[in-house]
Amino acid sequence: MDPCSFVRLTVGNLALKVPVASKPARSVVHPSWSPCFCKIKLNNFPLQTAVVPYIPSENHFPDNQPPSIAATFHLSKADIDKLAAKSIFSAKLSLKIAVYTGRRGATCGVNSGRLLGRVLVPLDLTGTDSRACVFHNGWTSVGKEGNKNSSAQFHLNVKAEPDRRFVFQFDGEPECSPQVFQIRGNIRQPVFTCKFSFRNTGDRNQRSRPLQSEPSGSRSWLSSFGSERERPGKERKGWSITVHDLSGSPVAAASMVTPFVASPGSDRVSRSNPGSWLILRPGDGTWKPWGRLEAWRERGSSDGLGYRFELIPDMSASAAIVLAESTLSSRKGGKFVIDLGSNSGGGASSWRNTAVNATSPACSPRSSGDYGYGLWPFCLYRGFVMSARVEGEGKCSKPCVEVSVQHVNCTEDAAAYVALAAAVDLSMDACRLFSQRLRKELSNPHDILV
């Protein structure tokens, strides 16, 4: 499998120093007394925001400070070519950063932050698909130009580095058992086939379906990962999708182990009672759990698909480590992303990951470190891991999956991420309001007969 060229542009190590005036105006709130933040914009890419720590004016930014990523932009070769073509006929490509004092958000429709100044960082992305390049690392002035003594100082690091990825595209919706193609430029090569099916959830032996035959002692661990709860009322259950290589051998699977059930008195799957999938890989003649995906329907204005993905080391549910938690728009869809140490987070419209990852260590998905910072998986899972683009409700969704080269050592590795992408896409249907009917491919024949 040949990878595609990608570039990862990161903005990090943010800090702000503001001199204290001898007679500060009453209307001015000094940054040391209130939060600071910035808005980061690259051409037509979505705007990103990040918290900016304040440090006293007499202090220096520590040289041994570990990298702290505030924003990440993922650029394909096509993106870089478009940006280069635009810069020929217009102003040179620049990263635009607006620095604000005060809290983020708006009050009564009015932005609560006060603009302190703007920073432009010129970018030349030529050759960055094969070598790393640092565009800025250090302090720069913001605020009142021409008055060095009164201007604020803003510290940032902007760099681009190669981030080659394998790109896979479903040839149809996962419930239609499509082929999966590897994409490289204009070349499309079939690499996997998918088989969607229904498990009879009353038969617990099916929970650990073997690759060839059912080995003894292979079912005991399954009960800790899901619940075959049988409840009267509205539920969606028993969905399963198996990924095969071109020889027909199963190389990964996603199995719905906890049904998606409407919470009492409503027609939606709640966050307090999510449905879940196990992402399975073959090993020792049977399926072994690799990860678990939980999904639910968010309430309020977002009304999106909430999700949480956990890595399961050594088949231990108690040792599960959260790698991604965010929200996707149920109307527009979005990107499911695993990007450790990035502020871009796990969804196109995610506020949760922005808040969580703003001050994260480079290899921890959560700023508190409670989710495994320094543990085994983070020695292997760093930086960008994978993304999957899915469509919103009622739209034809053919997920596009990107997987970092450094996280693929064999066919089964790539297949596991493809199975995870299929589970994310199917969760969009599983979490639809129960007042809405699903397409016939997702209607369980067993339930219809019952």
Disulfide bonds with the S-S distance in Angstrom:
none
